[in-house]
Amino acid sequence: MKDFNQLSERQRKIVRFMVQYHERFGYPPTIREIGDATDIRSTSVVNYNLNKLVSAGYLQRSDKVSRGLRLVAVPPLGQSDKARKVSQFTRVPLVGHIVASAPVPIPEDVGHYYDEEALMELPPSLLGNADPAQVFALTVKGDSMIDAMIREGDIVILHSQAEARRGDMIAAWLPGRGETTLKYYFPEDDGRVRLQPAHPTLPPIYVPASELEIKGRVLTVIRKLS
């Protein structure tokens, strides 16, 4: 990692602002907010300096999530212990709900359901070897996975992927029906897929493999405190 004092003045200002911003709000700033705070009018110049900070070992970036900046090294700037802990966590976007019941239609305003400020801080150990840029979270509705100890209000952490192994718990999207559900994934020999609930009284759902899109595989569950 490059010594902090060897960074340009602009880059040091960006790091200081990001530390202060995270300490205050608990999530990273936008590129525009960084520019406003550091007197950089051009977003391309902000991006240039952010990329330099990535190369210097201070940041990780992802273009696939909103506010996709993560400080991975915090220099000794005199900040509080709360800000120093930023490098110990991974920020994951909480992007909406997944139904653990019979598949239900997606709301018409699905394109607007993502709150860019809804970011969860998780220890990297919960993500295993998954790339944090490919991880997202959904709040569970329904109780079809209750025997897997997943109840309504829990949060599932998923890796974004289009394929799964037999027995994986997945976020299943049924585009022909405009419906989504959380189930175990079992491909059948006849070309269908069995979406298996974890509930003693609910039957499995069978769909042609061509009518199923896998949106993510469950990595872990954050259980709601009762």
C-alpha positions in Angstrom: 0.0 0.0 0.0 1.3 3.5 -0.9 2.2 5.7 2.0 -0.6 8.2 2.8 1.8 11.1 2.6 2.8 10.1 -0.9 -0.7 10.6 -2.2 -1.7 13.8 -3.9 -3.4 16.5 -1.9 -6.6 15.8 -3.7 -6.4 12.1 -2.9 -5.7 12.8 0.7 -8.7 15.1 0.9 -10.9 12.4 -0.7 -9.8 9.8 1.9 -10.3 12.2 4.8 -13.8 13.1 3.5 -14.8 9.5 3.0 -13.7 8.6 6.5 -15.7 11.5 8.0 -18.7 10.8 5.8 -18.8 7.1 6.8 -18.4 8.0 10.4 -21.4 10.4 10.2 -23.8 8.3 8.0 -22.6 4.7 8.0 -22.3 4.4 4.2 -20.1 5.7 1.5 -20.6 9.0 -0.3 -21.5 9.4 -4.0 -19.0 10.7 -6.6 -20.9 14.0 -6.7 -20.7 14.4 -2.9 -17.0 13.7 -3.0 -16.5 16.3 -5.7 -18.5 18.9 -3.9 -16.6 18.3 -0.6 -13.2 18.4 -2.2 -13.8 21.3 -4.7 -13.5 19.0 -7.7 -16.0 20.1 -10.3 -15.5 17.3 -12.8 -16.8 13.9 -12.0 -14.2 12.5 -14.4 -11.5 14.0 -12.3 -13.1 12.5 -9.2 -13.1 9.1 -10.9 -9.5 9.5 -11.9 -8.4 10.1 -8.3 -10.6 7.3 -7.0 -9.0 4.9 -9.4 -5.6 6.2 -8.2 -6.7 5.4 -4.6 -7.7 1.9 -5.7 -4.2 1.4 -7.2 -2.7 2.8 -4.0 -4.6 0.2 -1.9 -7.0 2.5 -0.1 -10.2 1.8 -2.0 -12.2 -1.0 -3.7 -14.8 0.0 -6.3 -17.8 -1.6 -7.9 -19.8 -0.1 -10.8 -22.6 -2.7 -10.2 -23.9 -1.2 -7.0 -24.9 2.3 -6.0 -22.3 4.0 -3.8 -20.0 1.2 -4.7 -17.0 2.5 -2.9 -15.3 0.8 0.0 -12.4 2.0 2.1 -10.1 -1.0 2.7 -7.4 1.0 4.5 -7.9 3.9 6.9 -4.8 6.1 7.6 -4.3 7.5 11.1 -6.3 10.7 10.7 -7.4 11.1 14.3 -10.8 9.7 13.6 -12.9 7.8 16.1 -12.8 4.1 16.7 -16.1 3.8 14.7 -14.5 5.1 11.6 -11.4 3.0 12.0 -13.6 -0.1 11.9 -14.8 0.7 8.4 -12.1 -1.7 6.9 -13.4 -4.6 9.0 -16.8 -4.7 7.2 -18.3 -5.2 3.8 -21.2 -3.1 2.6 -24.0 -5.0 1.0 -27.1 -3.3 -0.6 -30.5 -4.3 0.8 -32.4 -4.2 -2.5 -36.0 -5.3 -1.6 -38.0 -8.3 -0.6 -38.1 -12.0 -1.6 -41.2 -14.1 -0.9 -40.8 -17.4 0.9 -44.3 -18.7 -0.1 -46.1 -19.4 -3.3 -44.6 -17.2 -6.1 -46.1 -13.8 -6.1 -46.1 -11.1 -8.7 -43.4 -8.4 -8.7 -44.8 -4.9 -8.0 -45.2 -2.6 -11.0 -42.7 -0.2 -9.6 -40.0 -2.8 -9.3 -37.5 -0.6 -11.1 -37.8 1.9 -8.2 -37.5 -0.4 -5.2 -33.8 0.0 -4.6 -32.9 2.5 -1.9 -29.3 3.5 -2.5 -28.8 4.3 1.1 -30.0 0.9 2.3 -26.6 -0.6 2.9 -25.8 -3.3 5.4 -22.4 -3.7 7.0 -21.4 -7.3 7.3 -18.2 -9.1 8.4 -16.4 -10.5 5.3 -16.6 -14.0 6.9 -20.3 -14.1 6.2 -19.6 -13.8 2.5 -17.1 -16.7 2.2 -15.1 -16.3 -1.0 -17.8 -14.4 -2.8 -16.9 -11.1 -4.5 -18.6 -8.4 -2.3 -19.5 -6.5 -5.6 -21.7 -9.5 -6.5 -23.5 -9.8 -3.1 -26.9 -8.3 -2.2 -29.5 -8.7 0.5 -33.3 -9.3 0.5 -35.8 -9.2 3.3 -37.9 -12.4 3.5 -41.7 -12.4 3.4 -43.7 -15.6 4.1 -42.9 -18.8 5.9 -42.4 -21.5 3.3 -38.7 -21.9 4.4 -39.5 -22.1 8.1 -37.9 -25.6 8.5 -34.7 -24.0 7.2 -35.0 -21.6 10.1 -35.9 -18.7 7.8 -38.9 -16.7 9.0 -40.6 -13.5 7.8 -38.5 -10.5 8.5 -35.2 -12.3 8.2 -32.6 -11.1 5.7 -31.0 -13.4 3.2 -27.6 -12.6 1.8 -27.2 -13.8 -1.8 -24.5 -14.1 -4.4 -25.7 -12.8 -7.7 -25.5 -15.7 -10.2 -27.5 -17.3 -13.0 -26.6 -21.0 -12.2 -26.9 -23.1 -9.1 -26.1 -26.6 -7.8 -28.7 -29.2 -6.8 -29.9 -28.4 -3.3 -28.9 -24.7 -3.3 -31.3 -22.2 -1.9 -32.0 -19.6 -4.6 -33.9 -16.5 -5.5 -36.1 -17.9 -8.4 -37.6 -15.6 -11.0 -40.4 -16.9 -13.2 -40.5 -14.4 -16.0 -43.5 -16.0 -17.7 -45.6 -15.4 -14.6 -43.8 -12.2 -13.5 -43.3 -13.9 -10.1 -40.5 -14.6 -7.7 -39.8 -16.9 -4.8 -37.2 -18.3 -2.4 -36.8 -22.0 -2.6 -34.4 -25.0 -2.8 -33.3 -25.8 -6.3 -33.6 -29.4 -7.7 -33.3 -30.0 -11.5 -35.3 -33.0 -12.6 -34.6 -35.6 -15.3 -37.6 -34.6 -17.3 -36.4 -31.0 -18.0 -38.3 -29.5 -15.2 -37.0 -27.8 -12.0 -38.5 -28.6 -8.6 -38.6 -25.6 -6.3 -38.8 -27.1 -2.9 -40.1 -25.3 0.2 -38.9 -26.1 3.7 -42.3 -26.4 5.2 -44.2 -29.5 6.4 -47.5 -28.7 4.6 -46.5 -26.9 1.4 -46.0 -28.9 -1.8 -43.0 -28.3 -4.2 -43.4 -26.2 -7.3 -42.5 -27.7 -10.7 -41.6 -25.4 -13.6 -39.9 -26.1 -17.0 -36.2 -25.2 -16.7 -36.6 -22.8 -19.6 -39.2 -20.8 -17.6 -36.9 -20.3 -14.6 -34.2 -17.6 -14.1 -31.9 -17.9 -11.1 -31.1 -14.5 -9.7 -28.9 -15.5 -6.7 -27.8 -18.2 -4.3 -28.2 -17.8 -0.6 -24.9 -17.4 1.3 -26.3 -16.8 4.8 -29.3 -15.6 6.8 -29.4 -12.7 9.2 -32.2 -13.6 11.6 -34.7 -11.1 12.9 -34.6 -10.7 16.7 -37.9 -11.6 18.2 
